[in-house]
Amino acid sequence: LNRIRDAVPKDLHKDLYHTLFESHITYCISIWGDAALFKTTSLWLAQKHCVRVLFGNKQAYLEKFMTCARARQFKDQALGTAFFQLEHCKPLFKEHDILTFKNLYSYHTFMEVFKILKLECPTALHQQFTISNRKNTTLISQLPSQDFISRSTKMWNTIAPKLGLFDYSY
């Protein structure tokens, strides 16, 4: 990304991000996206690095390295914590409407459950979801576990009422 960032116009950087990074990270994310934190942290860090490279302030980053440490005044030769501090990513994600890793997981899982419930396909998965008799927008989970059905049921029951989904049938 560092090499091609300057060769591609800035208005195509978001397309570049979606093409080279997000397409790979979202592959089957609804299955593995809720893995243990120590396994997904490296992906989150890679996503933040990618966003910093494509959308961050390159000039401010390069100014840190403009002069050799020996060419600076003696009091400025020691590099403090400000030198090694990275740019905050939250404003970059917000400015360019990019979902974070955990939000991508939530979005894709919710959309997959919606498709399964609406299309009733694949039937093997649709039969594992139990719709409440009292409230037809609520799914009932058999036993709490770490499988896709339990996690997606919990997510559905959290997000669907906020979106006002009352009928997802034809």
N, C-alpha and C positions, 0 to 999 in steps of 0.2 A: 504494500500500500504506500509506503514511503516513496518508492520509486515512481509509481504511476500517478500519485496525487497531483503533481504539478503538470503532468502531461494531459490530464483530463480537465475540462472546464468545471468550475465550481458548481454549476447547476446540475451536473451529472454525478456529483459525489454521493448523493443519496441513493441514486440508482446503483452506483458502484457498491455501496454498502449492502443494499438488499441482494444484489447479485452474488457478490463474493463472500459475504459473511452470513447474513441472516438466512439465506436459503440453506446453508449447511447446518446452522445451529437449530433450525426448526424441524429438521428431518426427524420424525417420530418423537418430537419433544413431549407429546402428551403421555408417552410411556415412560421415558427416562428423566423427564424434567423435574420430578420431585425426588430425585435421588438425594443421598446424604449431602450435606453442605460441603464437606471436604472434597467431594467428587465434582461438584458443580462450581466451586469457587474459581477454578482456573478458567472455566468458560466465561464467567462473569468478568473476570479480569481481562480476558482477551477481548470481550465485547467493549469494555471501557477503553482499552488501548486503541481499538479500531476506530471508535468514535472520536477519540482525541486526535488521532492521526488525520482523519478525514475532515473533521469540523473544528478542531481546536485552533488556538491562536499560535500559528507556526512562528510568527515573528518574535513573540515573547519567549517562546521556547528556544529559538536560536540565539537570542540576545544573551542568554546565560553563558554561551560558549564562544562569544565573540573575541574575547581576549584570553590569553594564557594567564594562569594564576600568578606566574612570576612577573607579568607585566603590570599587575594591579598593585595598588599601594599595599603595604605590609598588613595593615589592619583588615583589608578586604581579601587577603589571600586565603584565609581559612574559610572554607565553604560551610555555611550554617545550614540549619534546617530549611530555611526559605529557598535555598538553591535546589534542594532535592524534592521540594513539595510539588506535586503534580496538579494540573489544572482540574477544577471540579467538573464532573461530567453531567451532573443533574441538569444544569442549564442547557447543555448541548443536546441532551436527550429531548428535553422539552421544546427547545427552539426548532428542532428538525423533525418533531413528531415520531420519534423512534421509541419502541417499546423496550424496556429492560428485559433481561433474561427471564426473571420470574413472571413478569407481565406477559411475555410471549407464551410461557407455559400455561398460564391461566387462560389466555385467549384461545389458544389452540385446543386445550382440553374442553373448555366450554363449548366451542364450536363443534367439536366432534360429538359430544353428548347431544347437542341440539340436532345434529344430522341423524344420529342414531334414533332419537326419539321421534323425529318428524318423518323420516323415511322408513322407519322400522327395519332398517337394514344395516349391517348384517344381523340376521335373525338371532344368531347365537348370542350376540352382545345385547340386543334389544330385550331378550327374554330375561336377562340377568338384572335389568333395572325394574324396580317395583314402584309403581306410581301409587301414592296415597289415595285411599278411598275418600277421606274427608276433604282433602285439598289437592285438586288435580295438578297443581304446579309443583308439588313437593315429591321428591323421590325418597324412598325408604331404603336404607342400607341394612343388609342382613347382620353382618358382624363388622365391627371396626377392624380394618386391616390395612395393609399398605398396597393392595392391588389397585388396578385402574378403576374398577367399579366403585369401590369405597371412596377413593380420593375424588373421583369425578362426581359422585353423588353429593358429597359434602360441598364441593365447589358449586355445583348446580343449585343447591339449596341456599347458598350464600348469595350468588350473583343474580339468579333468575328473578327473585322478587324486586331487586333494585332496578332491573330493566323493565319490569312490568310485563313479563311474559306470562300470559294467562292461557293462551291456546297456541300450541305448537303443532297441531294436527293440520291436515289439509283443510 
